[in-house]
Amino acid sequence: MFKLTDIRIKAISYIILRLNCDYLSYRQLISEFPWSKKLFKDTINFLFDMKIIEIKNGKYNICNENKFLYLKKYKYVRITLNGNRHVSVSEMCIALRDDINEYEMGSIMLTPNNYYNARERFNYILRHTLNEKYEYEKNVYTSSREKFLDKNKIRFFVKFNPTLKSGDYIKIGFYLWIKNYYARTLNEEIKRFNSKFIREGLDLSHPVYSAGMEVKFQDGYIYNDPRMEMYPPGITKIDEDKCIILKKFDYNNKLDFNILKPVPGSYFISWSPPDK
């Protein structure tokens, strides 16, 4: 396991920055690397494992077409007895290109019950280059909410000004609160969402090193059939015939999972509300 310590994140940033500028040989890279040879080898192996770099004609280069190397995504959900939804999302990534001006954090479905009751905020947005410490940047970032063409969704994203550069590391914390979001009974869930299950999802359509989710219920919250589901990439609507059940949970007040290098797709923790 490659632990994402501060020094390892800096080493990843350094190599990505150097390879964005030029194709370099192993000898060129390691001779300029400012830390230990072991850290260099571990970092190179990590970048190969994540399919970020390749060797071509004896030289290393970035081969991944994504804008970011996604290091970690984690989602925390808290659910109250009256169906209020508290969600915190934390994401860590490193830019693979220059001039990146936007990072999308995800989207929410709108229903008549929650359209006017949603509140969101970005708890923190950290950015650093190799020459700067981890610190808050003020008056640099703007957060926005914008409707999809689908009128039932809103997407959330951060805009960067100045734009990100290759090797820049960012960590974003996002918080969302929605009143009366969850159905209280099975009949209400079927009526509102045409499903017997309530779902909290984590979109992992891009390769990510580490991902997880935790759903915690207030004491006294009643639910049935808790499980972890996965849908393959490209499925835009819930189709229970294509659902892959990965795990069934025991009944307690917390449901969670943690995965290293998950297969791309949409992951859900789901449960069914009581009949009455």
N, C-alpha and C positions, 0 to 999 in steps of 0.2 A: 504494500500500500504506500502510495506517495502522499505523505501528509503535507497539506497546504500551509506551511509555515511562512512567515514574512520573508525570510531569506530565500526560500524556494520560489515564492511568487516573484521576487525581484530577479532571480536567475532566469525564470521563464520570460519575464519582460525584456531582460537584456538580450537574450538570444533571438527573440522575435524581432526586436528593434534592429539588431545587427543584420539579420537575414532579410529584412524588408529593404535594406539599402543595397545589398549585393549578394551574389552567390559566393559562399566561402567554403574553403576546405576545412577538414577536421583540425589540421595543424593551425590554421589561421584563427579559427574560433577559440580553441583551447589556449592559445598563446595570449589572447587578449582578455580571456575570461577572468574577472577580478576576484573570484573565490576559489575554493578547493577543486581539485580534479575529480574527487568523488561526487561533489555537487554537480559539476558539469556533466559527468556521465549519467547521473540519475535524471537530470533535467532533459538531456538529449533523449534518453530512453522514454521518458514521459511524453515528450513531444512526438516521438515516433508512434508510441502507443495510442495517442489521441489523433493520429493521422494529420498532424499539423505540418510536419516537415518530411522531406524525402531527400535521397542522395541521387544526383543526376550528374553524370560525367565526373564523378569523384568530388562533387561539391554539394553542400547542403543548400536547400532553398525551401521557402514556404509553399506548400502545395494545396493547402486548404482554401476553398473559395468563399467560406463564410467570412463575415465581418469580424466575428469575435471567437475567441477560445473561451468557451463557457466552463468555468471552474466549479461553480456550486450554485444550486437553486434549492431554496427551502421555503416551505409555506407552513405557517402556524394558523390554525383556525380555532376560535373559541365560540361556543354556542350556548345561548342562555335558554332558560325554560320557556320564555315567551317568543323564541324564534329569532332573536337578534343575532346578527352575524358579525364577528370581529375577525379580520384577516390581516396577518402581517406576512409580507413576502420579502425575503432577502436573497440577493443575487450578486455573484462575483464573476467578473470576466476580464479578459485582456484583449485590447484592440489588435487585430491582425492587419489593418490597413490604415492609411492616413485619411484625413478629411471625413471622418465619420461624425455626422451631426445629430444622430437620433438613436435612441435605444427604447424598444418597446417592452413594456412590463406585462402586457396581457390585456384581457378584456373581461367584462362582466355582462351577463344577460340581464335585460331589463324586463320587469313585469309591472302591471298596474300597481301592485302592492309596494314596490320598492323604488319606483322611478324618481319620486321626489324626496326620498329619504336616504339617499346615498351620500356619504361624505368620505373624501379620500385625502391623503396627504403623503408627501415624501418625507419620512423621518430623517433620512440622511442621504447624502450623495457624496461619496469620497472619490477623489481622483489623485493619482500620483504618477509622476514619471521617475526615472531612475535618479534624477538629481533633486527630487523633492521628498519631504516626509509625507506620511499619510496625514492629511488634514482636510478640514472642511473648506470648500470653496464657496465664497459668498458672492452674490450678484453675477454669477457666471452661468448658472443653469436655470432653465425654466421648465416647469412641468405643465402638461396640458392634458385635457381630456377632449376627445373628438369622436363623433359618431362614425361608426362604420356605415357603409351603404345599406347594410342590414339595419333597419331602424330599431331593432331589439337589442343591439349591442353597443357598448361604448368601449373604446380602447384607451389605454393609458400609456403615455410615453414621456421620456425625458429628452429635451433638446439641449445640445451642447454648443456653447459659444464662448470661447473658441472651440473649434472642432477637435475631436480626439485624434491622436497620432498613434502610429504603430507602436505597440509596447506599453501604452497607457493602461493602467489597471484601474478599474472602477468597481465600487461596491455600492449597491443601492438598497435602501430599505423603504418599503412602501406599506402604508396602512390603509385599510378600507373598513368602514362600518356601515351596515345597512340594517335598518329597523324592520322587524317582521319579515325577514327574508325566507325563513324555512317554513314549510307547511307543518301544521301541528298534528294532522291526521292523515291517514292513507287516502281517504276520499278527496281531501283538499289537494294532496300532491298529484293525484291522477287528474283532477280538474285543472290544475294550474299548469302542469308540465307533461301531462299524458304519460306518466311513468309511476311505477310503484316504488322507485328508489330516489332518495335525495343523494346528490353527488357533490363532492368537493374535488376539483381536478387540478392537475399540474401538467402543463403542456411541456413535453420534452421532445419537440420535433427536431431540435438541433442536438447533436452530440454534446453531452455534458459529463464532467468527471464524477461529480457527486450530487445526488439529488435526494430529497426526502419531503415528507409531509407529516404533520401531526394535527389531529382533530381531537379536541377536548370538550366534553359535555359538562354543563353545570350539573351538580348533584341533583338527582331526581328526574333528569331527562330520560324519557322512555324511547327505545328504538329496537328494531329487529334486524336480524340477518346482516350484521356488519361484515364488509368484505373489501378487498382490494381488487380493482379491475384495471385492465389495460386495453386500449384500442389502438390498432395499427395507425401509422401516419396516413394523412389524407382523408380521414373520416371527419366530416364537419358537423354531423349531427349524430346524436346518440342513437345507435342501432344495437339493441341488446342481443341480436343474433350474431353480431360480430364481436361481442364482448369476450375477453379472455379473463377468467377469474384466477388471479394469482394466489390469493390467500383468503382464508376466512378467519376473522378475528374472534377472540374471546370477548365476552361481555364485560366491559369495564368502562370507566369514564374517559379513557384515552385510547385512540386508534392511531397507529403511526407506522411509517416504513422509512428505511434508508437504503439507498442503492448506489453502488459504485458502477460507473459506466453503463447506465441503463440502456436497453434497446430503445431507439427513438420511437415515440408514440405519445399517447395521452394516457396519463395514469390517474386513477380515481380512488378515493375512499368513499364508499357508499353504504347506505343503511336505509331501512324502510321505517317510516313512521308508524305509530300504533293505529289500530283500526278506529279507535275512538279517542 
